[in-house]
Amino acid sequence: MNLKAKKKKIEEIIDKFSRKISKIESKTLKLKKNIEKEELDNDYLIRRQAVDFNVPLITDLQVAKRLVETMQRTSLEDLKIKSWDEYE
């Protein structure tokens, strides 16, 4: 096999390899889009049902941790109902 034929064979192999990578990337992107869409659908349904059933929903991990910490430190006797005017 002469140099020109070897070069052509290498180019064919690279082209074939590139097409396979493109197919893999394309399938990965489609999969990622489907997962993102499913996540968005689930997120919407959870939020919608929380509103419909008047259930508090905390989606921020830091806020959830702070709430749990506060609930552990505070007793029901410490909680007093105030009118809006009483807050500073």
C-alpha positions as CSV (number, residue, x, y, z in Angstrom):
1,M,0.0,0.0,0.0
2,N,1.5,3.3,-1.0
3,L,1.5,6.5,1.1
4,K,-1.5,8.0,-0.7
5,A,-3.6,4.9,-0.1
6,K,-2.5,4.7,3.6
7,K,-3.4,8.4,4.0
8,K,-6.8,7.8,2.4
9,K,-7.4,4.7,4.7
10,I,-6.5,6.8,7.8
11,E,-8.9,9.5,6.7
12,E,-11.7,7.0,6.3
13,I,-11.0,5.5,9.8
14,I,-11.0,9.0,11.3
15,D,-14.2,10.0,9.5
16,K,-15.9,6.8,10.6
17,F,-14.8,7.3,14.2
18,S,-16.0,11.0,14.0
19,R,-19.4,9.9,12.8
20,K,-19.7,7.4,15.7
21,I,-18.7,10.0,18.2
22,S,-21.3,12.4,16.7
23,K,-24.0,9.7,17.0
24,I,-23.0,9.1,20.7
25,E,-23.1,12.8,21.4
26,S,-26.5,13.2,19.7
27,K,-28.0,10.3,21.7
28,T,-26.5,11.7,24.9
29,L,-28.0,15.2,24.2
30,K,-31.4,13.6,23.4
31,L,-31.2,11.6,26.7
32,K,-30.2,14.7,28.6
33,K,-33.0,16.7,27.1
34,N,-35.5,14.0,28.0
35,I,-34.3,13.8,31.5
36,E,-34.4,17.6,31.9
37,K,-37.9,17.6,30.5
38,E,-39.0,14.9,32.8
39,E,-37.4,16.7,35.8
40,L,-39.2,19.9,34.8
41,D,-42.5,18.1,34.5
42,N,-42.0,16.5,37.9
43,D,-41.0,19.8,39.4
44,Y,-44.1,21.5,38.0
45,L,-46.4,18.7,39.3
46,I,-44.9,18.8,42.8
47,R,-45.2,22.6,43.0
48,R,-48.7,22.6,41.5
49,Q,-50.0,20.0,43.9
50,A,-48.5,21.8,46.8
51,V,-50.4,24.9,45.8
52,D,-53.6,23.0,45.1
53,F,-53.6,21.2,48.4
54,N,-52.3,24.2,50.4
55,V,-49.1,22.3,51.5
56,P,-45.9,24.2,52.3
57,L,-43.1,23.3,50.0
58,I,-39.5,23.9,50.6
59,T,-37.2,23.3,47.6
60,D,-34.1,25.0,48.9
61,L,-31.8,22.6,50.9
62,Q,-30.3,25.5,53.0
63,V,-33.8,26.7,54.0
64,A,-34.9,23.2,54.9
65,K,-31.8,22.7,57.1
66,R,-32.5,26.1,58.8
67,L,-36.1,25.2,59.4
68,V,-35.2,21.8,61.0
69,E,-32.5,23.4,63.2
70,T,-35.0,26.1,64.3
71,M,-37.7,23.5,65.0
72,Q,-35.3,21.5,67.1
73,R,-34.4,24.6,69.2
74,T,-37.9,26.1,69.6
75,S,-40.7,24.7,71.7
76,L,-44.4,25.4,71.0
77,E,-44.6,27.6,74.1
78,D,-41.9,29.9,72.6
79,L,-44.1,30.5,69.5
80,K,-46.5,33.3,70.0
81,I,-48.9,34.6,67.5
82,K,-48.5,38.2,66.7
83,S,-50.3,40.6,64.5
84,W,-48.4,42.2,61.6
85,D,-48.3,45.5,63.4
86,E,-46.3,43.9,66.3
87,Y,-43.3,43.1,64.0
88,E,-40.5,45.6,63.7
